[in-house]
Amino acid sequence: MIKAPANILRLLPLPRKTLKWLRNLIVPRPQIILDKCIKCMRCKNGCPIDPPAIDPLKPGEDKLNHVTCIRCYCCHEFCPVKAIDLKKSRLDKWFHAQEIVRAFHRLLGRLALLVANKR
């Protein structure tokens, strides 16, 4: 599960709306692969949002609501035929944002260990 960007962004001294906007630019989005989907509805039934952010039976672009999706990736985990892919964001494709955030996350972890060892 990809949670590092969300966790690390909380450390930034920015307004909550800005953090949410940044998170949406970095974190992958679920995407239904229609050719693989068997419409078993496990993704919809496993979605913790009410109403579910995903519904393979809805027409067109309404199958996945990116506004209400919290990027928990439960749908991805529950799908028995792996018909839900995690699509990289444009920012991540261009700048490898996930790798940068992970490196920053590791650096902060090392700094925390150094501070803890000096006490």
Secondary structure, 3 states (H helix, E strand, C coil): CCCHHHHHHCCCCCCHHHHHHHHHHHCCEEEECCCCCCCCCHHHHHCCCCCCCECCCCCHHHHECCCCCCCCCHHHHHCCCCCEEEECCHHHHHHCHHHHHHHHHHHHHHHHHHHHHHC
